[in-house]
Amino acid sequence: MADQINPYKESNLGKKQQVEQMFDTISGNYDNLNRMISLGTDQGWRRNVLKMVSATNPKSILDIATGTGDLAILLSKSNANRIVGLDLSAGMLEVGKVKVKALGLSEKIEMIQGDSENLPFQDNTFDAITVAFGVRNFENLEKGLSEILRVLKPNGIFVILETSVPTKFPFKQGYNFYMKTFMPLMGKMFSKDQKAYEYLSESAKNFPYGEVLNGILRKVGFKNVKHDPQTMGVATIYSASK
């Protein structure tokens, strides 16, 4: 795996603390800027995650790195009667709680602060677990995935939505230009933390994807591992079971 990439290279904090600080800082305008950077395509990818999870008819769902709750809120359209959104960042969670309350979903969706590498749940708790654009922020990827496996019920489904890199011309070249030039520019123009969007761009380009990430999931102990590239490969949905 590539060397660990941190948001603030000059900081003495570990990656986990830096990620928490970063998302606290950008939480106020994260949703709007995220829509702009992805050109709105992230919404369609999340709907595909909903379809995969709903097909298993889960009663309980854990959405890790829930951020402002976009995926957790979308998952409320499933038959699940309990959805937990977990995130390191208190700032992101506060934005999410406002959204959940405004939609009248407070009885169905619980938003809690927590560490993906030390989940505050017993073994075999959830029927389905999701992570959207969050696994690349794990400080220790295999530890985080092992924790997910631990709290997932046998035969439960685990779905990851994460950035990936197109491999075919001209999409690969266009992607590299976009991530190197446009995304940091948007962060500079509309965010008070330019380094945050430089990190998001750099981590997206360097995180393992496709069969490499499949191999890590299998190594940790997941079964039936599959991946499905989205929008010419700029993102990928991974599914696995316990």
VOFITOR-168945 format. One line per field, with one value per residue (C-alpha): residue number from 1; residue in three letters; chain; x, y, z. Coordinates in Angstrom, 1 decimal, always signed. Example, Ala and Ser with C-alpha at 12.3 -4.5 7.8 and 13.67 -1.06 7.14 Angstrom:
! VOFITOR-168945
bator	1 | 2
torvex	ALA | SER
fike	A | A
px	+12.3 | +13.7
py	-4.5 | -1.1
pz	+7.8 | +7.1
END
This chain:
! VOFITOR-168945
bator	1 | 2 | 3 | 4 | 5 | 6 | 7 | 8 | 9 | 10 | 11 | 12 | 13 | 14 | 15 | 16 | 17 | 18 | 19 | 20 | 21 | 22 | 23 | 24 | 25 | 26 | 27 | 28 | 29 | 30 | 31 | 32 | 33 | 34 | 35 | 36 | 37 | 38 | 39 | 40 | 41 | 42 | 43 | 44 | 45 | 46 | 47 | 48 | 49 | 50 | 51 | 52 | 53 | 54 | 55 | 56 | 57 | 58 | 59 | 60 | 61 | 62 | 63 | 64 | 65 | 66 | 67 | 68 | 69 | 70 | 71 | 72 | 73 | 74 | 75 | 76 | 77 | 78 | 79 | 80 | 81 | 82 | 83 | 84 | 85 | 86 | 87 | 88 | 89 | 90 | 91 | 92 | 93 | 94 | 95 | 96 | 97 | 98 | 99 | 100 | 101 | 102 | 103 | 104 | 105 | 106 | 107 | 108 | 109 | 110 | 111 | 112 | 113 | 114 | 115 | 116 | 117 | 118 | 119 | 120 | 121 | 122 | 123 | 124 | 125 | 126 | 127 | 128 | 129 | 130 | 131 | 132 | 133 | 134 | 135 | 136 | 137 | 138 | 139 | 140 | 141 | 142 | 143 | 144 | 145 | 146 | 147 | 148 | 149 | 150 | 151 | 152 | 153 | 154 | 155 | 156 | 157 | 158 | 159 | 160 | 161 | 162 | 163 | 164 | 165 | 166 | 167 | 168 | 169 | 170 | 171 | 172 | 173 | 174 | 175 | 176 | 177 | 178 | 179 | 180 | 181 | 182 | 183 | 184 | 185 | 186 | 187 | 188 | 189 | 190 | 191 | 192 | 193 | 194 | 195 | 196 | 197 | 198 | 199 | 200 | 201 | 202 | 203 | 204 | 205 | 206 | 207 | 208 | 209 | 210 | 211 | 212 | 213 | 214 | 215 | 216 | 217 | 218 | 219 | 220 | 221 | 222 | 223 | 224 | 225 | 226 | 227 | 228 | 229 | 230 | 231 | 232 | 233 | 234 | 235 | 236 | 237 | 238 | 239 | 240 | 241 | 242
torvex	MET | ALA | ASP | GLN | ILE | ASN | PRO | TYR | LYS | GLU | SER | ASN | LEU | GLY | LYS | LYS | GLN | GLN | VAL | GLU | GLN | MET | PHE | ASP | THR | ILE | SER | GLY | ASN | TYR | ASP | ASN | LEU | ASN | ARG | MET | ILE | SER | LEU | GLY | THR | ASP | GLN | GLY | TRP | ARG | ARG | ASN | VAL | LEU | LYS | MET | VAL | SER | ALA | THR | ASN | PRO | LYS | SER | ILE | LEU | ASP | ILE | ALA | THR | GLY | THR | GLY | ASP | LEU | ALA | ILE | LEU | LEU | SER | LYS | SER | ASN | ALA | ASN | ARG | ILE | VAL | GLY | LEU | ASP | LEU | SER | ALA | GLY | MET | LEU | GLU | VAL | GLY | LYS | VAL | LYS | VAL | LYS | ALA | LEU | GLY | LEU | SER | GLU | LYS | ILE | GLU | MET | ILE | GLN | GLY | ASP | SER | GLU | ASN | LEU | PRO | PHE | GLN | ASP | ASN | THR | PHE | ASP | ALA | ILE | THR | VAL | ALA | PHE | GLY | VAL | ARG | ASN | PHE | GLU | ASN | LEU | GLU | LYS | GLY | LEU | SER | GLU | ILE | LEU | ARG | VAL | LEU | LYS | PRO | ASN | GLY | ILE | PHE | VAL | ILE | LEU | GLU | THR | SER | VAL | PRO | THR | LYS | PHE | PRO | PHE | LYS | GLN | GLY | TYR | ASN | PHE | TYR | MET | LYS | THR | PHE | MET | PRO | LEU | MET | GLY | LYS | MET | PHE | SER | LYS | ASP | GLN | LYS | ALA | TYR | GLU | TYR | LEU | SER | GLU | SER | ALA | LYS | ASN | PHE | PRO | TYR | GLY | GLU | VAL | LEU | ASN | GLY | ILE | LEU | ARG | LYS | VAL | GLY | PHE | LYS | ASN | VAL | LYS | HIS | ASP | PRO | GLN | THR | MET | GLY | VAL | ALA | THR | ILE | TYR | SER | ALA | SER | LYS
fike	A | A | A | A | A | A | A | A | A | A | A | A | A | A | A | A | A | A | A | A | A | A | A | A | A | A | A | A | A | A | A | A | A | A | A | A | A | A | A | A | A | A | A | A | A | A | A | A | A | A | A | A | A | A | A | A | A | A | A | A | A | A | A | A | A | A | A | A | A | A | A | A | A | A | A | A | A | A | A | A | A | A | A | A | A | A | A | A | A | A | A | A | A | A | A | A | A | A | A | A | A | A | A | A | A | A | A | A | A | A | A | A | A | A | A | A | A | A | A | A | A | A | A | A | A | A | A | A | A | A | A | A | A | A | A | A | A | A | A | A | A | A | A | A | A | A | A | A | A | A | A | A | A | A | A | A | A | A | A | A | A | A | A | A | A | A | A | A | A | A | A | A | A | A | A | A | A | A | A | A | A | A | A | A | A | A | A | A | A | A | A | A | A | A | A | A | A | A | A | A | A | A | A | A | A | A | A | A | A | A | A | A | A | A | A | A | A | A | A | A | A | A | A | A | A | A | A | A | A | A | A | A | A | A | A | A | A | A | A | A | A | A
px	+0.0 | +1.1 | +2.6 | +0.1 | -1.2 | -2.2 | -4.2 | -1.6 | +2.0 | +3.5 | +1.3 | +2.6 | -0.9 | -1.7 | -3.8 | -6.9 | -6.7 | -5.8 | -8.8 | -11.1 | -9.7 | -10.0 | -13.7 | -14.6 | -13.1 | -14.9 | -18.2 | -20.2 | -19.8 | -18.9 | -22.2 | -22.4 | -18.7 | -18.9 | -21.8 | -19.9 | -16.7 | -18.4 | -20.7 | -23.6 | -22.7 | -22.1 | -25.9 | -26.4 | -23.6 | -25.3 | -28.6 | -26.8 | -25.5 | -29.1 | -30.3 | -27.6 | -28.3 | -32.1 | -32.0 | -30.8 | -33.7 | -31.7 | -33.3 | -30.2 | -27.6 | -24.4 | -23.1 | -19.4 | -17.8 | -21.3 | -20.2 | -23.3 | -25.5 | -26.2 | -26.0 | -27.7 | -30.6 | -30.9 | -30.7 | -33.9 | -35.7 | -34.8 | -36.8 | -34.4 | -35.9 | -32.5 | -29.8 | -26.7 | -24.5 | -21.0 | -18.2 | -15.1 | -16.0 | -18.4 | -18.7 | -19.9 | -22.3 | -23.9 | -24.7 | -26.0 | -28.2 | -29.9 | -30.6 | -32.0 | -34.2 | -35.5 | -36.5 | -38.3 | -36.0 | -34.7 | -36.5 | -35.0 | -31.4 | -29.0 | -25.9 | -23.0 | -19.3 | -17.0 | -13.8 | -14.1 | -11.1 | -12.6 | -16.4 | -18.6 | -20.7 | -20.9 | -19.9 | -22.5 | -24.7 | -25.6 | -27.3 | -25.6 | -22.6 | -21.8 | -18.9 | -19.1 | -15.8 | -14.5 | -12.2 | -9.3 | -9.4 | -8.8 | -5.5 | -5.1 | -7.2 | -7.0 | -7.8 | -10.9 | -12.0 | -11.5 | -13.7 | -16.4 | -16.2 | -16.5 | -19.7 | -21.4 | -23.8 | -23.0 | -24.3 | -24.6 | -23.6 | -20.8 | -20.7 | -18.0 | -18.3 | -14.9 | -13.0 | -10.9 | -8.8 | -10.0 | -7.6 | -8.7 | -7.8 | -8.9 | -10.7 | -7.5 | -5.9 | -9.0 | -9.3 | -5.7 | -6.1 | -9.3 | -7.9 | -4.7 | -6.1 | -9.9 | -10.5 | -7.8 | -9.0 | -12.5 | -11.2 | -9.2 | -12.1 | -14.9 | -13.3 | -11.3 | -9.0 | -7.3 | -5.1 | -8.2 | -9.1 | -5.5 | -5.6 | -8.9 | -7.5 | -4.2 | -5.7 | -8.3 | -5.5 | -3.3 | -5.8 | -5.8 | -8.8 | -10.2 | -8.6 | -6.1 | -8.8 | -10.6 | -7.5 | -7.3 | -11.0 | -10.4 | -7.2 | -9.2 | -11.8 | -14.6 | -16.2 | -18.0 | -16.0 | -17.0 | -16.5 | -18.4 | -16.7 | -19.0 | -18.9 | -15.9 | -14.1 | -13.9 | -15.6 | -16.1 | -18.7 | -17.4 | -19.6 | -18.7 | -20.3 | -19.4
py	+0.0 | +3.6 | +5.6 | +7.2 | +10.5 | +13.1 | +16.3 | +18.5 | +17.3 | +19.8 | +18.6 | +16.4 | +14.8 | +11.3 | +10.9 | +10.2 | +13.5 | +15.4 | +14.0 | +14.9 | +18.5 | +18.8 | +17.8 | +19.9 | +22.9 | +22.3 | +20.9 | +24.1 | +24.1 | +20.4 | +19.4 | +22.2 | +22.0 | +18.2 | +18.5 | +21.0 | +18.9 | +15.7 | +17.5 | +15.9 | +12.4 | +11.3 | +11.3 | +8.6 | +6.5 | +6.6 | +5.5 | +2.5 | +1.7 | +2.0 | -0.5 | -3.0 | -2.7 | -2.7 | -5.9 | -7.7 | -6.4 | -5.3 | -4.3 | -2.5 | -0.5 | +1.2 | +4.0 | +4.6 | +8.0 | +9.2 | +12.9 | +15.1 | +12.0 | +12.0 | +8.2 | +7.5 | +9.7 | +7.9 | +4.5 | +5.5 | +4.6 | +0.9 | -1.3 | -0.9 | +0.3 | +1.3 | +3.3 | +4.5 | +7.2 | +7.2 | +9.8 | +11.1 | +14.7 | +16.5 | +19.3 | +17.1 | +15.3 | +18.6 | +19.5 | +15.9 | +16.1 | +19.3 | +17.6 | +14.5 | +16.5 | +18.7 | +15.5 | +14.1 | +11.1 | +11.5 | +8.4 | +6.3 | +7.7 | +8.0 | +10.1 | +9.4 | +10.3 | +7.4 | +5.8 | +3.4 | +1.5 | +1.0 | +0.6 | +1.0 | -2.0 | -5.7 | -8.5 | -9.3 | -6.2 | -4.9 | -6.5 | -4.1 | -1.7 | +1.1 | +3.5 | +6.3 | +8.1 | +7.2 | +4.2 | +6.2 | +8.3 | +5.3 | +5.6 | +1.8 | +0.4 | -3.3 | -2.5 | -0.5 | -3.2 | -5.9 | -3.9 | -3.7 | -7.4 | -7.9 | -5.9 | -7.2 | -10.1 | -13.4 | -13.2 | -9.4 | -7.1 | -4.6 | -1.9 | +0.6 | +3.6 | +5.1 | +7.1 | +5.2 | +6.1 | +5.5 | +3.3 | +4.0 | +6.8 | +9.6 | +9.3 | +8.7 | +11.8 | +13.9 | +12.6 | +13.4 | +17.0 | +17.4 | +16.2 | +18.1 | +21.4 | +21.8 | +20.2 | +22.1 | +25.3 | +24.8 | +24.2 | +27.4 | +29.4 | +28.2 | +26.6 | +28.2 | +25.2 | +24.7 | +21.9 | +19.9 | +19.7 | +19.1 | +16.1 | +14.9 | +15.1 | +13.4 | +10.6 | +9.9 | +9.4 | +7.2 | +5.0 | +1.3 | +0.4 | -2.4 | -5.8 | -4.3 | -3.3 | -6.5 | -8.4 | -6.4 | -7.2 | -10.9 | -10.8 | -9.3 | -12.1 | -10.9 | -13.2 | -12.8 | -9.7 | -7.8 | -4.4 | -2.3 | +0.8 | +3.9 | +6.7 | +5.5 | +4.4 | +7.7 | +5.9 | +2.2 | +0.4 | -2.7 | -5.3 | -8.1 | -10.4 | -12.1
pz	+0.0 | -0.6 | +2.2 | +4.5 | +3.4 | +6.1 | +5.8 | +7.5 | +6.8 | +9.2 | +12.1 | +14.9 | +15.3 | +14.1 | +10.9 | +12.9 | +14.9 | +11.7 | +9.9 | +12.8 | +12.8 | +9.0 | +8.9 | +11.9 | +9.9 | +6.6 | +8.0 | +7.4 | +3.6 | +3.0 | +1.4 | -1.2 | -2.1 | -2.4 | -4.8 | -6.9 | -7.0 | -7.9 | -10.4 | -8.5 | -9.5 | -5.9 | -5.4 | -8.0 | -6.6 | -3.1 | -4.7 | -6.1 | -2.6 | -1.3 | -3.9 | -2.9 | +0.8 | +0.5 | -1.5 | +1.6 | +3.7 | +6.7 | +10.0 | +11.4 | +9.5 | +10.5 | +8.3 | +9.2 | +8.4 | +8.0 | +7.9 | +7.5 | +7.2 | +3.4 | +3.1 | +6.4 | +5.4 | +2.1 | +3.8 | +5.7 | +2.5 | +3.2 | +5.5 | +8.3 | +11.6 | +13.1 | +11.4 | +13.2 | +11.6 | +13.2 | +12.6 | +14.2 | +13.5 | +15.9 | +13.5 | +10.7 | +13.0 | +14.2 | +10.6 | +10.1 | +13.2 | +11.9 | +8.6 | +10.3 | +12.6 | +9.7 | +7.8 | +10.8 | +11.0 | +14.5 | +15.7 | +13.0 | +12.6 | +15.5 | +14.9 | +17.2 | +17.5 | +17.4 | +16.0 | +13.1 | +14.5 | +17.9 | +17.3 | +20.4 | +19.5 | +20.4 | +18.0 | +15.3 | +15.8 | +12.4 | +9.3 | +7.0 | +7.2 | +4.8 | +4.3 | +1.7 | +0.9 | +4.4 | +4.3 | +2.7 | +5.9 | +8.2 | +10.0 | +10.0 | +7.1 | +8.1 | +11.7 | +10.7 | +8.3 | +11.0 | +13.4 | +10.7 | +10.2 | +14.0 | +14.4 | +11.2 | +11.6 | +9.8 | +6.2 | +6.6 | +3.8 | +3.8 | +1.1 | +0.4 | -1.9 | -2.5 | -5.1 | -7.6 | -10.7 | -14.3 | -16.2 | -19.8 | -22.2 | -22.2 | -18.8 | -16.9 | -18.3 | -17.7 | -14.1 | -13.3 | -14.6 | -12.7 | -9.4 | -9.7 | -10.9 | -10.5 | -7.1 | -5.1 | -6.9 | -5.7 | -2.2 | -2.4 | -3.7 | -1.4 | +1.7 | +4.5 | +4.6 | +1.2 | +2.7 | +3.4 | -0.3 | -1.3 | +1.0 | -0.3 | -3.9 | -3.0 | -0.9 | -3.7 | -6.2 | -4.0 | -2.2 | -3.3 | -5.5 | -7.6 | -7.1 | -4.7 | -2.2 | -2.9 | -1.8 | +1.5 | +2.2 | +1.6 | +3.8 | +6.7 | +6.4 | +4.2 | +1.7 | -1.7 | -2.4 | -5.6 | -7.0 | -9.5 | -11.1 | -11.4 | -14.0 | -16.0 | -12.9 | -10.9 | -8.0 | -7.2 | -5.1 | -3.2 | -1.6 | +0.7 | +3.3 | +6.5
END
